[in-house]
Amino acid sequence: FVDPIPQALTLTSIVIGACVTAMALALCVRIYKEYGTLDAREIRRLHG
């Protein structure tokens, strides 16, 4: 018999990694729409 736990954990880690990447990309898109740049110094200057 084959133990399915390692395969399930591997698949779970891949899905979690994809979700984290998607959230980071969505955050970058939102910041770009709001400020027109992704440069942290420029965002700080515009914000405040």
N, C-alpha and C positions, 0 to 999 in steps of 0.2 A: 504494500500500500504506500501511497505518497501522502505526505503531510501537507495539507493545503494552507496551513498558517503562514509559512514564509511567502507564498505567492500572494495571499490576501494582504499581508503587510506591505509587500512591494507595490502592489496595485494601489493600496491606500496612500502610500507615500507619494506616488506619482500624481494621484488626483489632488492631494493636498498641495503639492508643489505647483500644479497647474492653477489651482484656485488662488494661491498667494500671488503668483505672477499676474493673473488676471486682475486682482484687486490693486496691485501696484500700478499696472498699466492704466486702470480706470482712474486712479488717483492722479497720475501724471496728466491724463487727458483733461480732467476737471481743473487742475491747476493751470494748465495751458489755456483753457477756455476763459478762465477767470482773469489771468494776468497777462496772457499773450507771450509768456516766456517760461522756461524751466530753470533759468539761472537763479540760484538762491539769493545772491546779492541783489539782483534786480527786483525780485519778489519782496525782499525785506524793504527795499527803498520805496517800492510802490505801496506796500501795505502800511508803512508807517511812520 
